[in-house]
Amino acid sequence: MTGPDERAQAQAHVLPDGLYPGAFWVALPVLALSLIVPAWAGLGLWFMMLLPALAALVVIVRNWRRDRRVSLAALTALLGLGLVYVVKGWLAGIAGS
């Protein structure tokens, strides 16, 4: 049985250390630009939606051999996100008909 220290150490290395700080410094100008230029607000929205999806993809690839449960959870989250996107488009198509 693993102790709490081993679990905390295993969970600490699920994502690369620089992923979220780097993504923050890229997202900040994108969001500022979408506030300054309202026509580009969609760009800021899509960028902020893609960051968690990118993180989930990194978790899947990086942890597939080390911790399959974490990878499968991230894969499930991505598939759920894709399903929401498809069903939303499908419902919009039905409502437009």
FENVENGI-V622426 format. One record per residue. N is the residue number from 1. RES is the residue in one small letter. OMEGA is omega in whole degrees, -180 to 180 (NA if undefined). BURIAL is # if it has 9 or more other ideal C-beta (glycine too) atoms within 8 Angstrom, else .. D_CENTER is the distance of its C-alpha to the mean C-alpha in Angstrom with 1 decimal. Layout:
n = (N/N)
res = (RES/RES)
omega = (OMEGA/OMEGA)
burial = (BURIAL/BURIAL)
d_center = (D_CENTER/D_CENTER)
//
This chain:
n = (1/2/3/4/5/6/7/8/9/10/11/12/13/14/15/16/17/18/19/20/21/22/23/24/25/26/27/28/29/30/31/32/33/34/35/36/37/38/39/40/41/42/43/44/45/46/47/48/49/50/51/52/53/54/55/56/57/58/59/60/61/62/63/64/65/66/67/68/69/70/71/72/73/74/75/76/77/78/79/80/81/82/83/84/85/86/87/88/89/90/91/92/93/94/95/96/97)
res = (m/t/g/p/d/e/r/a/q/a/q/a/h/v/l/p/d/g/l/y/p/g/a/f/w/v/a/l/p/v/l/a/l/s/l/i/v/p/a/w/a/g/l/g/l/w/f/m/m/l/l/p/a/l/a/a/l/v/v/i/v/r/n/w/r/r/d/r/r/v/s/l/a/a/l/t/a/l/l/g/l/g/l/v/y/v/v/k/g/w/l/a/g/i/a/g/s)
omega = (-179/179/-179/180/179/178/180/179/179/180/-178/-175/179/178/173/-175/-175/-175/-177/175/178/179/177/-177/172/-177/-177/177/179/179/178/179/179/174/-179/180/-176/179/-180/-180/177/177/178/179/179/180/-179/176/-178/-179/176/177/176/178/178/178/177/179/-180/-176/-173/-172/-175/-178/-175/-178/-175/-179/179/179/179/176/178/177/177/178/178/178/176/177/177/178/177/180/-179/-179/177/177/179/179/177/178/178/-178/179/-178/NA)
burial = (././././././#/././#/./././#/#/./././#/./././#/./././#/././#/#/./#/#/#/././././#/#/./#/#/#/./#/#/././#/./#/#/#/#/#/#/#/#/./#/#/././././././#/#/././#/#/./#/#/././#/./././././././././././././././.)
d_center = (31.0/28.5/29.0/26.7/26.7/25.6/22.7/21.6/22.0/20.0/17.1/17.3/16.6/13.4/11.5/13.7/15.4/14.9/11.2/10.5/14.1/14.0/11.0/12.9/16.0/14.7/13.2/16.4/18.7/16.7/16.8/20.4/21.3/20.0/22.2/25.1/24.9/24.2/24.2/20.9/19.1/17.2/15.9/14.5/13.0/11.3/10.1/8.7/6.9/5.7/4.6/1.5/2.5/4.6/4.5/5.0/7.3/8.9/9.6/11.1/13.2/14.2/15.3/16.7/20.2/20.1/18.4/18.0/17.1/13.9/13.0/14.2/12.3/8.9/10.6/11.9/8.7/7.8/11.5/11.7/9.4/11.6/14.6/14.1/14.0/17.1/19.0/18.5/20.0/22.6/23.6/23.9/26.1/28.3/28.7/29.7/32.3)
//
